Amino acid sequence: MKRVLVTGTAGFIGFHLAKLLLSEGFQVHGYDGMTDYYDVTLKQRRHQMLLQTPGFTATEDLLENHDRLMQVADEFQPEIIVHLAAQAGVRYSLENPRSYIDSNVVGTFNVMEVARQHKVDHLLMASTSSVYGANEEMPFTEVEKADTQLTIYAATKKANEAMGHSYAHLWDLPTTMFRFFTVYGTWGRPDLALYKFVDAILDGRPIDIYNHGDMYRDFTNVDDLVRGIRLLVDVPPVRPASADEIEDGDSLSPVAPYRVVNIGNGDKVRLMDFVEAIEAAVGKEAIRNYMPMQMGDVPATWANTDLLQRLTGYRPQTDFKDGIAEFVDWFRDYHGK
């Protein structure tokens, strides 16, 4: 099976993707900086689980360390790269914007250089639904303009898309960018709403509900997300001979083997319905602290997933109530609550 270099394997999504790839017989080398943006113990536990699986090896270092990243690639000789590592979090980008430039711009450039020099079969890189910014026409489609980012996090991800397109064009490097929509699930990040809400409700602490609950999100289960990524691995973009070859609704570039794909549940869920589903799964009501809209946030996200289905035959569809119940079971087990 093919060799896949995955960045961010100690992270939430990278862990789940590596686990899926390993289950299908891929050789996976993980690269993760183990930064302390959130509890490093959780990252270490994820890596420990992966290291028990034959076919997985790992390096702990920052993406900004170009020489180390190149050395790892020279030794592993990847055929596919999936770049998930990033400084994540919309809200943290208000406090520490420089870390987003270092990790998401410089780090991504280093990954692209590795992909170029090793002439990989397919480079897949994570973007985010946040690049749609102030766009209001929903569901969001990949072919609409996305030029109104509202946070430095979103801006760095849009920069990654532009950088990826240029490398795809210049070096004929098949590149797929995927835009995630509000991912949740087991082994999740402590800074994400679901994790914070469950933790607070169990401890009897209030939860902060922004925009007084008048928000909608396209909640996407992590297992559905990584299945979408896995299937996209097998669909590298091909540079078209002319723009006339591109089908309506396909974000394939007319001048590069490059494409952007949404991976979402294809449904918008009201935040208060999400909270009520958490309360039901936990078996306890939340103490609700209603707050105004947070700076840089958007009132709604909703993905059109037609392109993903057209390319892979797959469309995520886990009901958020089922996903929440699964997460609560994991959370209780992990924390002994």
Phi and psi restraints in degrees (value plus and minus 20) as a CYANA .aco file:
   2 LYS   PHI     -93.7   -53.7
   2 LYS   PSI     136.9   176.9
   3 ARG   PHI    -114.3   -74.3
   3 ARG   PSI     105.5   145.5
   4 VAL   PHI    -140.3  -100.3
   4 VAL   PSI     102.4   142.4
   5 LEU   PHI    -111.5   -71.5
   5 LEU   PSI     100.7   140.7
   6 VAL   PHI    -137.3   -97.3
   6 VAL   PSI     101.5   141.5
   7 THR   PHI    -108.9   -68.9
   7 THR   PSI     122.6   162.6
   8 GLY   PHI      64.0   104.0
   8 GLY   PSI      11.6    51.6
   9 THR   PHI     -93.7   -53.7
   9 THR   PSI     -36.0     4.0
  10 ALA   PHI    -107.9   -67.9
  10 ALA   PSI     -23.2    16.8
  11 GLY   PHI    -106.3   -66.3
  11 GLY   PSI     153.1   193.1
  12 PHE   PHI     -76.9   -36.9
  12 PHE   PSI     -78.9   -38.9
  13 ILE   PHI     -96.2   -56.2
  13 ILE   PSI     -60.5   -20.5
  14 GLY   PHI     -80.3   -40.3
  14 GLY   PSI     -58.6   -18.6
  15 PHE   PHI     -79.9   -39.9
  15 PHE   PSI     -68.9   -28.9
  16 HIS   PHI     -86.0   -46.0
  16 HIS   PSI     -58.8   -18.8
  17 LEU   PHI     -86.9   -46.9
  17 LEU   PSI     -64.9   -24.9
  18 ALA   PHI     -79.4   -39.4
  18 ALA   PSI     -61.9   -21.9
  19 LYS   PHI     -80.5   -40.5
  19 LYS   PSI     -62.3   -22.3
  20 LEU   PHI     -86.5   -46.5
  20 LEU   PSI     -66.1   -26.1
  21 LEU   PHI     -81.4   -41.4
  21 LEU   PSI     -62.7   -22.7
  22 LEU   PHI     -83.5   -43.5
  22 LEU   PSI     -57.8   -17.8
  23 SER   PHI     -85.0   -45.0
  23 SER   PSI     -41.9    -1.9
  24 GLU   PHI    -118.5   -78.5
  24 GLU   PSI     -14.1    25.9
  25 GLY   PHI      73.1   113.1
  25 GLY   PSI     -14.9    25.1
  26 PHE   PHI     -90.2   -50.2
  26 PHE   PSI     130.7   170.7
  27 GLN   PHI    -107.5   -67.5
  27 GLN   PSI     108.7   148.7
  28 VAL   PHI    -145.2  -105.2
  28 VAL   PSI     109.1   149.1
  29 HIS   PHI    -132.6   -92.6
  29 HIS   PSI     102.8   142.8
  30 GLY   PHI    -115.1   -75.1
  30 GLY   PSI     123.9   163.9
  31 TYR   PHI    -150.8  -110.8
  31 TYR   PSI      98.7   138.7
  32 ASP   PHI    -167.0  -127.0
  32 ASP   PSI     118.2   158.2
  33 GLY   PHI    -102.9   -62.9
  33 GLY   PSI     -30.6     9.4
  34 MET   PHI      30.9    70.9
  34 MET   PSI      22.0    62.0
  35 THR   PHI     -88.8   -48.8
  35 THR   PSI     139.0   179.0
  36 ASP   PHI    -118.0   -78.0
  36 ASP   PSI      10.0    50.0
  37 TYR   PHI     -76.2   -36.2
  37 TYR   PSI     -56.2   -16.2
  38 TYR   PHI    -160.6  -120.6
  38 TYR   PSI     157.6   197.6
  39 ASP   PHI     -64.7   -24.7
  39 ASP   PSI      92.2   132.2
  40 VAL   PHI     -87.2   -47.2
  40 VAL   PSI     -45.6    -5.6
  41 THR   PHI     -77.9   -37.9
  41 THR   PSI     -60.4   -20.4
  42 LEU   PHI     -84.1   -44.1
  42 LEU   PSI     -61.1   -21.1
  43 LYS   PHI     -83.5   -43.5
  43 LYS   PSI     -61.8   -21.8
  44 GLN   PHI     -84.3   -44.3
  44 GLN   PSI     -58.8   -18.8
  45 ARG   PHI     -82.9   -42.9
  45 ARG   PSI     -61.3   -21.3
  46 ARG   PHI     -82.3   -42.3
  46 ARG   PSI     -67.0   -27.0
  47 HIS   PHI     -84.4   -44.4
  47 HIS   PSI     -58.7   -18.7
  48 GLN   PHI     -79.7   -39.7
  48 GLN   PSI     -60.0   -20.0
  49 MET   PHI     -84.9   -44.9
  49 MET   PSI     -63.3   -23.3
  50 LEU   PHI     -86.1   -46.1
  50 LEU   PSI     -57.2   -17.2
  51 LEU   PHI     -89.3   -49.3
  51 LEU   PSI     -33.1     6.9
  52 GLN   PHI    -101.7   -61.7
  52 GLN   PSI     -26.2    13.8
  53 THR   PHI    -120.5   -80.5
  53 THR   PSI     106.8   146.8
  54 PRO   PHI     -78.8   -38.8
  54 PRO   PSI     121.5   161.5
  55 GLY   PHI      79.1   119.1
  55 GLY   PSI     -26.1    13.9
  56 PHE   PHI    -131.9   -91.9
  56 PHE   PSI     109.5   149.5
  57 THR   PHI    -149.9  -109.9
  57 THR   PSI     143.5   183.5
  58 ALA   PHI    -169.7  -129.7
  58 ALA   PSI     133.5   173.5
  59 THR   PHI    -147.6  -107.6
  59 THR   PSI     115.5   155.5
  60 GLU   PHI    -127.0   -87.0
  60 GLU   PSI      88.2   128.2
  61 ASP   PHI    -188.4  -148.4
  61 ASP   PSI     145.5   185.5
  62 LEU   PHI    -102.9   -62.9
  62 LEU   PSI     127.7   167.7
  63 LEU   PHI     -82.7   -42.7
  63 LEU   PSI     -47.4    -7.4
  64 GLU   PHI     -86.3   -46.3
  64 GLU   PSI     -37.1     2.9
  65 ASN   PHI    -103.0   -63.0
  65 ASN   PSI      62.8   102.8
  66 HIS   PHI     -77.4   -37.4
  66 HIS   PSI     -63.7   -23.7
  67 ASP   PHI     -83.8   -43.8
  67 ASP   PSI     -61.6   -21.6
  68 ARG   PHI     -87.7   -47.7
  68 ARG   PSI     -62.7   -22.7
  69 LEU   PHI     -81.4   -41.4
  69 LEU   PSI     -63.2   -23.2
  70 MET   PHI     -85.8   -45.8
  70 MET   PSI     -58.4   -18.4
  71 GLN   PHI     -82.3   -42.3
  71 GLN   PSI     -63.6   -23.6
  72 VAL   PHI     -80.5   -40.5
  72 VAL   PSI     -65.0   -25.0
  73 ALA   PHI     -85.5   -45.5
  73 ALA   PSI     -58.3   -18.3
  74 ASP   PHI     -81.5   -41.5
  74 ASP   PSI     -57.6   -17.6
  75 GLU   PHI     -97.3   -57.3
  75 GLU   PSI     -59.3   -19.3
  76 PHE   PHI    -105.9   -65.9
  76 PHE   PSI     -48.7    -8.7
  77 GLN   PHI      35.0    75.0
  77 GLN   PSI      43.9    83.9
  78 PRO   PHI     -88.3   -48.3
  78 PRO   PSI     126.2   166.2
  79 GLU   PHI    -119.1   -79.1
  79 GLU   PSI     -44.4    -4.4
  80 ILE   PHI    -155.4  -115.4
  80 ILE   PSI     121.8   161.8
  81 ILE   PHI    -143.0  -103.0
  81 ILE   PSI     110.1   150.1
  82 VAL   PHI    -136.3   -96.3
  82 VAL   PSI      93.6   133.6
  83 HIS   PHI    -121.0   -81.0
  83 HIS   PSI      83.9   123.9
  84 LEU   PHI    -132.6   -92.6
  84 LEU   PSI     -42.9    -2.9
  85 ALA   PHI     -82.1   -42.1
  85 ALA   PSI     116.7   156.7
  86 ALA   PHI    -189.0  -149.0
  86 ALA   PSI     140.8   180.8
  87 GLN   PHI    -100.3   -60.3
  87 GLN   PSI      91.7   131.7
  88 ALA   PHI    -117.2   -77.2
  88 ALA   PSI     153.0   193.0
  89 GLY   PHI      78.2   118.2
  89 GLY   PSI      96.5   136.5
  90 VAL   PHI     -88.1   -48.1
  90 VAL   PSI     -62.9   -22.9
  91 ARG   PHI     -93.7   -53.7
  91 ARG   PSI     -57.0   -17.0
  92 TYR   PHI     -84.4   -44.4
  92 TYR   PSI     -44.6    -4.6
  93 SER   PHI     -87.7   -47.7
  93 SER   PSI     -36.0     4.0
  94 LEU   PHI     -96.7   -56.7
  94 LEU   PSI     -47.9    -7.9
  95 GLU   PHI    -111.5   -71.5
  95 GLU   PSI     -57.8   -17.8
  96 ASN   PHI    -156.9  -116.9
  96 ASN   PSI      46.6    86.6
  97 PRO   PHI     -82.6   -42.6
  97 PRO   PSI     -51.3   -11.3
  98 ARG   PHI     -81.5   -41.5
  98 ARG   PSI     -53.9   -13.9
  99 SER   PHI     -83.4   -43.4
  99 SER   PSI     -46.3    -6.3
 100 TYR   PHI     -94.8   -54.8
 100 TYR   PSI     -55.4   -15.4
 101 ILE   PHI     -87.3   -47.3
 101 ILE   PSI     -65.6   -25.6
 102 ASP   PHI     -81.6   -41.6
 102 ASP   PSI     -71.8   -31.8
 103 SER   PHI     -97.0   -57.0
 103 SER   PSI     -69.0   -29.0
 104 ASN   PHI    -106.0   -66.0
 104 ASN   PSI     -46.7    -6.7
 105 VAL   PHI    -119.8   -79.8
 105 VAL   PSI     -78.7   -38.7
 106 VAL   PHI     -84.6   -44.6
 106 VAL   PSI     -66.5   -26.5
 107 GLY   PHI     -80.9   -40.9
 107 GLY   PSI     -62.8   -22.8
 108 THR   PHI     -86.8   -46.8
 108 THR   PSI     -58.5   -18.5
 109 PHE   PHI     -77.9   -37.9
 109 PHE   PSI     -62.2   -22.2
 110 ASN   PHI     -83.3   -43.3
 110 ASN   PSI     -60.1   -20.1
 111 VAL   PHI     -83.3   -43.3
 111 VAL   PSI     -62.6   -22.6
 112 MET   PHI     -83.6   -43.6
 112 MET   PSI     -56.7   -16.7
 113 GLU   PHI     -83.9   -43.9
 113 GLU   PSI     -61.1   -21.1
 114 VAL   PHI     -82.1   -42.1
 114 VAL   PSI     -65.1   -25.1
 115 ALA   PHI     -81.9   -41.9
 115 ALA   PSI     -60.7   -20.7
 116 ARG   PHI     -85.4   -45.4
 116 ARG   PSI     -68.2   -28.2
 117 GLN   PHI     -89.0   -49.0
 117 GLN   PSI     -49.4    -9.4
 118 HIS   PHI    -115.2   -75.2
 118 HIS   PSI     -19.7    20.3
 119 LYS   PHI      27.3    67.3
 119 LYS   PSI      34.2    74.2
 120 VAL   PHI     -86.0   -46.0
 120 VAL   PSI     136.4   176.4
 121 ASP   PHI     -89.1   -49.1
 121 ASP   PSI     -50.6   -10.6
 122 HIS   PHI    -180.8  -140.8
 122 HIS   PSI     108.4   148.4
 123 LEU   PHI    -128.2   -88.2
 123 LEU   PSI     101.3   141.3
 124 LEU   PHI    -137.1   -97.1
 124 LEU   PSI     110.3   150.3
 125 MET   PHI    -152.5  -112.5
 125 MET   PSI     123.2   163.2
 126 ALA   PHI     -99.7   -59.7
 126 ALA   PSI     109.7   149.7
 127 SER   PHI    -134.5   -94.5
 127 SER   PSI    -173.0  -133.0
 128 THR   PHI    -176.6  -136.6
 128 THR   PSI     133.5   173.5
 129 SER   PHI     -83.7   -43.7
 129 SER   PSI     -38.8     1.2
 130 SER   PHI     -83.0   -43.0
 130 SER   PSI     -38.3     1.7
 131 VAL   PHI     -87.3   -47.3
 131 VAL   PSI     -39.7     0.3
 132 TYR   PHI     -90.6   -50.6
 132 TYR   PSI     -38.7     1.3
 133 GLY   PHI      29.8    69.8
 133 GLY   PSI    -140.9  -100.9
 134 ALA   PHI    -105.1   -65.1
 134 ALA   PSI     -15.2    24.8
 135 ASN   PHI     -76.1   -36.1
 135 ASN   PSI     119.8   159.8
 136 GLU   PHI    -135.7   -95.7
 136 GLU   PSI     -37.8     2.2
 137 GLU   PHI     -97.7   -57.7
 137 GLU   PSI     100.0   140.0
 138 MET   PHI    -148.0  -108.0
 138 MET   PSI     135.9   175.9
 139 PRO   PHI     -88.9   -48.9
 139 PRO   PSI     131.6   171.6
 140 PHE   PHI     -87.1   -47.1
 140 PHE   PSI     113.4   153.4
 141 THR   PHI    -136.0   -96.0
 141 THR   PSI     130.9   170.9
 142 GLU   PHI     -86.3   -46.3
 142 GLU   PSI     -41.8    -1.8
 143 VAL   PHI    -109.3   -69.3
 143 VAL   PSI     -26.2    13.8
 144 GLU   PHI     -99.9   -59.9
 144 GLU   PSI     134.0   174.0
 145 LYS   PHI     -85.5   -45.5
 145 LYS   PSI     124.2   164.2
 146 ALA   PHI    -156.0  -116.0
 146 ALA   PSI      62.6   102.6
 147 ASP   PHI    -142.6  -102.6
 147 ASP   PSI      -5.1    34.9
 148 THR   PHI    -144.8  -104.8
 148 THR   PSI      32.6    72.6
 149 GLN   PHI     -83.5   -43.5
 149 GLN   PSI     125.0   165.0
 150 LEU   PHI    -129.7   -89.7
 150 LEU   PSI     -27.2    12.8
 151 THR   PHI    -157.8  -117.8
 151 THR   PSI     141.2   181.2
 152 ILE   PHI     -86.8   -46.8
 152 ILE   PSI     -50.7   -10.7
 153 TYR   PHI     -78.4   -38.4
 153 TYR   PSI     -71.7   -31.7
 154 ALA   PHI     -82.9   -42.9
 154 ALA   PSI     -57.9   -17.9
 155 ALA   PHI     -84.8   -44.8
 155 ALA   PSI     -59.2   -19.2
 156 THR   PHI     -86.8   -46.8
 156 THR   PSI     -55.1   -15.1
 157 LYS   PHI     -91.0   -51.0
 157 LYS   PSI     -57.1   -17.1
 158 LYS   PHI     -86.2   -46.2
 158 LYS   PSI     -56.1   -16.1
 159 ALA   PHI     -81.8   -41.8
 159 ALA   PSI     -60.5   -20.5
 160 ASN   PHI     -79.5   -39.5
 160 ASN   PSI     -60.7   -20.7
 161 GLU   PHI     -82.3   -42.3
 161 GLU   PSI     -63.6   -23.6
 162 ALA   PHI     -86.4   -46.4
 162 ALA   PSI     -61.9   -21.9
 163 MET   PHI     -82.2   -42.2
 163 MET   PSI     -64.0   -24.0
 164 GLY   PHI     -81.6   -41.6
 164 GLY   PSI     -59.9   -19.9
 165 HIS   PHI     -83.9   -43.9
 165 HIS   PSI     -62.2   -22.2
 166 SER   PHI     -84.1   -44.1
 166 SER   PSI     -61.3   -21.3
 167 TYR   PHI     -89.5   -49.5
 167 TYR   PSI     -57.2   -17.2
 168 ALA   PHI     -80.8   -40.8
 168 ALA   PSI     -62.3   -22.3
 169 HIS   PHI     -89.6   -49.6
 169 HIS   PSI     -68.7   -28.7
 170 LEU   PHI     -89.3   -49.3
 170 LEU   PSI     -59.5   -19.5
 171 TRP   PHI    -134.3   -94.3
 171 TRP   PSI     -10.4    29.6
 172 ASP   PHI      33.5    73.5
 172 ASP   PSI      26.3    66.3
 173 LEU   PHI    -119.9   -79.9
 173 LEU   PSI      87.0   127.0
 174 PRO   PHI     -78.8   -38.8
 174 PRO   PSI      99.6   139.6
 175 THR   PHI    -153.6  -113.6
 175 THR   PSI     109.0   149.0
 176 THR   PHI    -139.8   -99.8
 176 THR   PSI     105.5   145.5
 177 MET   PHI    -120.8   -80.8
 177 MET   PSI     111.2   151.2
 178 PHE   PHI    -136.3   -96.3
 178 PHE   PSI     116.2   156.2
 179 ARG   PHI    -120.3   -80.3
 179 ARG   PSI      95.0   135.0
 180 PHE   PHI    -100.7   -60.7
 180 PHE   PSI     130.8   170.8
 181 PHE   PHI    -144.8  -104.8
 181 PHE   PSI      90.2   130.2
 182 THR   PHI      14.4    54.4
 182 THR   PSI      55.2    95.2
 183 VAL   PHI    -102.1   -62.1
 183 VAL   PSI     120.1   160.1
 184 TYR   PHI    -163.8  -123.8
 184 TYR   PSI     144.4   184.4
 185 GLY   PHI     128.9   168.9
 185 GLY   PSI    -197.8  -157.8
 186 THR   PHI     -81.4   -41.4
 186 THR   PSI     131.2   171.2
 187 TRP   PHI      39.6    79.6
 187 TRP   PSI      10.6    50.6
 188 GLY   PHI     -95.8   -55.8
 188 GLY   PSI     155.7   195.7
 189 ARG   PHI    -103.0   -63.0
 189 ARG   PSI     118.2   158.2
 190 PRO   PHI     -84.9   -44.9
 190 PRO   PSI     -37.1     2.9
 191 ASP   PHI    -108.7   -68.7
 191 ASP   PSI     -24.7    15.3
 192 LEU   PHI    -103.0   -63.0
 192 LEU   PSI     132.3   172.3
 193 ALA   PHI     -75.6   -35.6
 193 ALA   PSI     -66.2   -26.2
 194 LEU   PHI     -79.9   -39.9
 194 LEU   PSI     -66.3   -26.3
 195 TYR   PHI     -81.7   -41.7
 195 TYR   PSI     -67.9   -27.9
 196 LYS   PHI     -83.6   -43.6
 196 LYS   PSI     -61.6   -21.6
 197 PHE   PHI     -85.8   -45.8
 197 PHE   PSI     -66.6   -26.6
 198 VAL   PHI     -82.7   -42.7
 198 VAL   PSI     -64.9   -24.9
 199 ASP   PHI     -79.5   -39.5
 199 ASP   PSI     -66.2   -26.2
 200 ALA   PHI     -88.0   -48.0
 200 ALA   PSI     -63.1   -23.1
 201 ILE   PHI     -82.5   -42.5
 201 ILE   PSI     -63.8   -23.8
 202 LEU   PHI     -84.1   -44.1
 202 LEU   PSI     -52.3   -12.3
 203 ASP   PHI    -109.7   -69.7
 203 ASP   PSI     -23.6    16.4
 204 GLY   PHI      56.2    96.2
 204 GLY   PSI       1.5    41.5
 205 ARG   PHI    -116.8   -76.8
 205 ARG   PSI     133.2   173.2
 206 PRO   PHI     -90.6   -50.6
 206 PRO   PSI     134.9   174.9
 207 ILE   PHI    -130.7   -90.7
 207 ILE   PSI     122.3   162.3
 208 ASP   PHI    -107.4   -67.4
 208 ASP   PSI     103.6   143.6
 209 ILE   PHI    -136.1   -96.1
 209 ILE   PSI      90.7   130.7
 210 TYR   PHI    -100.6   -60.6
 210 TYR   PSI     137.0   177.0
 211 ASN   PHI      32.8    72.8
 211 ASN   PSI      10.8    50.8
 212 HIS   PHI      35.1    75.1
 212 HIS   PSI       8.8    48.8
 213 GLY   PHI      66.8   106.8
 213 GLY   PSI     -24.5    15.5
 214 ASP   PHI    -106.8   -66.8
 214 ASP   PSI      46.5    86.5
 215 MET   PHI    -158.9  -118.9
 215 MET   PSI     133.8   173.8
 216 TYR   PHI    -151.7  -111.7
 216 TYR   PSI     119.4   159.4
 217 ARG   PHI    -156.0  -116.0
 217 ARG   PSI     130.0   170.0
 218 ASP   PHI    -113.3   -73.3
 218 ASP   PSI      65.3   105.3
 219 PHE   PHI     -92.3   -52.3
 219 PHE   PSI     103.4   143.4
 220 THR   PHI    -139.0   -99.0
 220 THR   PSI     101.7   141.7
 221 ASN   PHI     -88.1   -48.1
 221 ASN   PSI     117.5   157.5
 222 VAL   PHI     -80.8   -40.8
 222 VAL   PSI     -52.8   -12.8
 223 ASP   PHI     -86.6   -46.6
 223 ASP   PSI     -57.6   -17.6
 224 ASP   PHI     -86.4   -46.4
 224 ASP   PSI     -61.1   -21.1
 225 LEU   PHI     -80.8   -40.8
 225 LEU   PSI     -70.7   -30.7
 226 VAL   PHI     -90.4   -50.4
 226 VAL   PSI     -47.4    -7.4
 227 ARG   PHI     -83.9   -43.9
 227 ARG   PSI     -61.3   -21.3
 228 GLY   PHI     -81.8   -41.8
 228 GLY   PSI     -63.6   -23.6
 229 ILE   PHI     -82.4   -42.4
 229 ILE   PSI     -66.7   -26.7
 230 ARG   PHI     -76.6   -36.6
 230 ARG   PSI     -63.0   -23.0
 231 LEU   PHI     -90.3   -50.3
 231 LEU   PSI     -53.6   -13.6
 232 LEU   PHI     -88.2   -48.2
 232 LEU   PSI     -45.8    -5.8
 233 VAL   PHI     -72.2   -32.2
 233 VAL   PSI     -57.4   -17.4
 234 ASP   PHI    -104.1   -64.1
 234 ASP   PSI     -17.1    22.9
 235 VAL   PHI    -145.7  -105.7
 235 VAL   PSI      43.2    83.2
 236 PRO   PHI     -85.5   -45.5
 236 PRO   PSI     118.5   158.5
 237 PRO   PHI     -85.5   -45.5
 237 PRO   PSI     129.2   169.2
 238 VAL   PHI    -140.2  -100.2
 238 VAL   PSI     111.0   151.0
 239 ARG   PHI     -79.8   -39.8
 239 ARG   PSI     104.1   144.1
 240 PRO   PHI     -95.8   -55.8
 240 PRO   PSI     132.2   172.2
 241 ALA   PHI     -88.0   -48.0
 241 ALA   PSI     -51.6   -11.6
 242 SER   PHI    -175.6  -135.6
 242 SER   PSI     143.6   183.6
 243 ALA   PHI     -83.5   -43.5
 243 ALA   PSI     -42.9    -2.9
 244 ASP   PHI     -85.0   -45.0
 244 ASP   PSI     -41.7    -1.7
 245 GLU   PHI     -95.8   -55.8
 245 GLU   PSI     -36.7     3.3
 246 ILE   PHI    -101.5   -61.5
 246 ILE   PSI     105.6   145.6
 247 GLU   PHI     -93.7   -53.7
 247 GLU   PSI     133.7   173.7
 248 ASP   PHI     -77.4   -37.4
 248 ASP   PSI     115.8   155.8
 249 GLY   PHI      66.6   106.6
 249 GLY   PSI     -24.6    15.4
 250 ASP   PHI    -114.4   -74.4
 250 ASP   PSI     108.6   148.6
 251 SER   PHI    -105.1   -65.1
 251 SER   PSI     -11.1    28.9
 252 LEU   PHI     -73.5   -33.5
 252 LEU   PSI     112.5   152.5
 253 SER   PHI     -90.8   -50.8
 253 SER   PSI     123.2   163.2
 254 PRO   PHI     -94.6   -54.6
 254 PRO   PSI     -31.7     8.3
 255 VAL   PHI    -147.4  -107.4
 255 VAL   PSI      -7.2    32.8
 256 ALA   PHI    -179.9  -139.9
 256 ALA   PSI     134.8   174.8
 257 PRO   PHI     -99.1   -59.1
 257 PRO   PSI      54.3    94.3
 258 TYR   PHI    -165.0  -125.0
 258 TYR   PSI     117.0   157.0
 259 ARG   PHI    -169.8  -129.8
 259 ARG   PSI     128.8   168.8
 260 VAL   PHI    -131.4   -91.4
 260 VAL   PSI     114.3   154.3
 261 VAL   PHI    -153.3  -113.3
 261 VAL   PSI     109.8   149.8
 262 ASN   PHI     -94.5   -54.5
 262 ASN   PSI     119.1   159.1
 263 ILE   PHI    -146.7  -106.7
 263 ILE   PSI      82.5   122.5
 264 GLY   PHI    -163.9  -123.9
 264 GLY   PSI     158.4   198.4
 265 ASN   PHI    -103.1   -63.1
 265 ASN   PSI     -30.5     9.5
 266 GLY   PHI      52.6    92.6
 266 GLY   PSI       7.3    47.3
 267 ASP   PHI    -172.4  -132.4
 267 ASP   PSI     122.0   162.0
 268 LYS   PHI    -123.7   -83.7
 268 LYS   PSI     112.6   152.6
 269 VAL   PHI    -135.9   -95.9
 269 VAL   PSI     113.1   153.1
 270 ARG   PHI     -87.6   -47.6
 270 ARG   PSI     115.9   155.9
 271 LEU   PHI     -75.1   -35.1
 271 LEU   PSI     -60.3   -20.3
 272 MET   PHI     -87.5   -47.5
 272 MET   PSI     -51.2   -11.2
 273 ASP   PHI     -87.0   -47.0
 273 ASP   PSI     -55.9   -15.9
 274 PHE   PHI     -84.2   -44.2
 274 PHE   PSI     -65.4   -25.4
 275 VAL   PHI     -82.2   -42.2
 275 VAL   PSI     -63.9   -23.9
 276 GLU   PHI     -84.9   -44.9
 276 GLU   PSI     -53.6   -13.6
 277 ALA   PHI     -87.9   -47.9
 277 ALA   PSI     -55.6   -15.6
 278 ILE   PHI     -85.8   -45.8
 278 ILE   PSI     -65.7   -25.7
 279 GLU   PHI     -77.8   -37.8
 279 GLU   PSI     -62.1   -22.1
 280 ALA   PHI     -84.5   -44.5
 280 ALA   PSI     -61.9   -21.9
 281 ALA   PHI     -90.0   -50.0
 281 ALA   PSI     -56.0   -16.0
 282 VAL   PHI     -99.2   -59.2
 282 VAL   PSI     -49.7    -9.7
 283 GLY   PHI      61.8   101.8
 283 GLY   PSI       9.5    49.5
 284 LYS   PHI    -177.2  -137.2
 284 LYS   PSI     120.1   160.1
 285 GLU   PHI     -99.3   -59.3
 285 GLU   PSI     128.3   168.3
 286 ALA   PHI    -103.9   -63.9
 286 ALA   PSI     130.6   170.6
 287 ILE   PHI    -109.4   -69.4
 287 ILE   PSI      92.0   132.0
 288 ARG   PHI    -115.2   -75.2
 288 ARG   PSI     105.6   145.6
 289 ASN   PHI    -132.7   -92.7
 289 ASN   PSI      78.8   118.8
 290 TYR   PHI     -97.9   -57.9
 290 TYR   PSI     113.4   153.4
 291 MET   PHI    -148.3  -108.3
 291 MET   PSI     139.2   179.2
 292 PRO   PHI     -90.9   -50.9
 292 PRO   PSI     149.1   189.1
 293 MET   PHI     -78.5   -38.5
 293 MET   PSI     115.8   155.8
 294 GLN   PHI    -101.1   -61.1
 294 GLN   PSI     125.4   165.4
 295 MET   PHI     -76.0   -36.0
 295 MET   PSI     112.6   152.6
 296 GLY   PHI      66.7   106.7
 296 GLY   PSI     -28.0    12.0
 297 ASP   PHI    -104.0   -64.0
 297 ASP   PSI     143.8   183.8
 298 VAL   PHI    -142.8  -102.8
 298 VAL   PSI     130.8   170.8
 299 PRO   PHI     -92.5   -52.5
 299 PRO   PSI     -44.0    -4.0
 300 ALA   PHI    -175.2  -135.2
 300 ALA   PSI     129.0   169.0
 301 THR   PHI    -155.4  -115.4
 301 THR   PSI     128.0   168.0
 302 TRP   PHI    -184.7  -144.7
 302 TRP   PSI     102.6   142.6
 303 ALA   PHI    -116.8   -76.8
 303 ALA   PSI     116.4   156.4
 304 ASN   PHI    -106.7   -66.7
 304 ASN   PSI     101.7   141.7
 305 THR   PHI    -130.5   -90.5
 305 THR   PSI       0.9    40.9
 306 ASP   PHI     -81.3   -41.3
 306 ASP   PSI     -59.6   -19.6
 307 LEU   PHI     -86.5   -46.5
 307 LEU   PSI     -63.0   -23.0
 308 LEU   PHI     -76.5   -36.5
 308 LEU   PSI     -65.7   -25.7
 309 GLN   PHI     -86.0   -46.0
 309 GLN   PSI     -59.0   -19.0
 310 ARG   PHI     -83.5   -43.5
 310 ARG   PSI     -59.4   -19.4
 311 LEU   PHI     -98.3   -58.3
 311 LEU   PSI     -55.4   -15.4
 312 THR   PHI    -139.8   -99.8
 312 THR   PSI     -33.3     6.7
 313 GLY   PHI      56.9    96.9
 313 GLY   PSI      -9.2    30.8
 314 TYR   PHI    -141.9  -101.9
 314 TYR   PSI     121.9   161.9
 315 ARG   PHI    -160.3  -120.3
 315 ARG   PSI      99.4   139.4
 316 PRO   PHI     -77.8   -37.8
 316 PRO   PSI     123.3   163.3
 317 GLN   PHI    -175.8  -135.8
 317 GLN   PSI       2.4    42.4
 318 THR   PHI     -84.6   -44.6
 318 THR   PSI     107.5   147.5
 319 ASP   PHI     -86.9   -46.9
 319 ASP   PSI     113.2   153.2
 320 PHE   PHI     -81.0   -41.0
 320 PHE   PSI     -49.2    -9.2
 321 LYS   PHI     -87.1   -47.1
 321 LYS   PSI     -59.0   -19.0
 322 ASP   PHI     -88.1   -48.1
 322 ASP   PSI     -61.4   -21.4
 323 GLY   PHI     -84.6   -44.6
 323 GLY   PSI     -59.4   -19.4
 324 ILE   PHI     -85.2   -45.2
 324 ILE   PSI     -63.8   -23.8
 325 ALA   PHI     -80.0   -40.0
 325 ALA   PSI     -60.8   -20.8
 326 GLU   PHI     -84.3   -44.3
 326 GLU   PSI     -61.8   -21.8
 327 PHE   PHI     -83.9   -43.9
 327 PHE   PSI     -64.2   -24.2
 328 VAL   PHI     -80.8   -40.8
 328 VAL   PSI     -60.6   -20.6
 329 ASP   PHI     -81.3   -41.3
 329 ASP   PSI     -64.8   -24.8
 330 TRP   PHI     -83.1   -43.1
 330 TRP   PSI     -65.1   -25.1
 331 PHE   PHI     -79.7   -39.7
 331 PHE   PSI     -66.0   -26.0
 332 ARG   PHI     -82.0   -42.0
 332 ARG   PSI     -61.0   -21.0
 333 ASP   PHI     -88.6   -48.6
 333 ASP   PSI     -64.5   -24.5
 334 TYR   PHI     -86.2   -46.2
 334 TYR   PSI     -61.0   -21.0
 335 HIS   PHI    -118.1   -78.1
 335 HIS   PSI     -23.1    16.9
 336 GLY   PHI      44.5    84.5
 336 GLY   PSI      19.0    59.0
